Amino acid sequence: MSDPKTPLPPLWKMAATAASAAVQYAASGFQTVPQEAFDSRLQACDGCPQREENRCLLCGCFLDKKAWLPFEDCPLGKWPV
């Protein structure tokens, strides 16, 4: 029997988080992390039970977007600094 999946956060919470990230991204001058950091972040997500395809089930974020943002982090603390 497989483990039950964590449900995504409520839609309002994901929308608020996305809006906040968009504001921070614009305020940073649209800065992103280097390719190596992006790759390292996604590699840290590999095999995580809270990952379902391209989504983090804890925060609801799309990992291929969130991993580019220098001010974002993993809710479990798995991303290297």
C-alpha positions, 0 to 999 in steps of 0.5 A: 500500500502506498503512503497517502500524499500530502494535500497541496496548501489552500489555493489562497495561500499558494496565490499569496505566496506566488504574489509575494515571490513575484514582488520580490523577484521584481524588486531584486531586478529579476535576479536568478541563481546561477545554473549550478545552484538551480541544478543543485536545488532540483537535485536536492528535491529528487526522491523527496516524498513531498515532491510530486512531479514538478510540485512541492506538496508542502508549499505548492510551488512549481519547483522549476520556477521556485528553484531559480529565485535566490530568496526562496528556500526549501520548506524542509531546509534541503536546499544548499545555501 
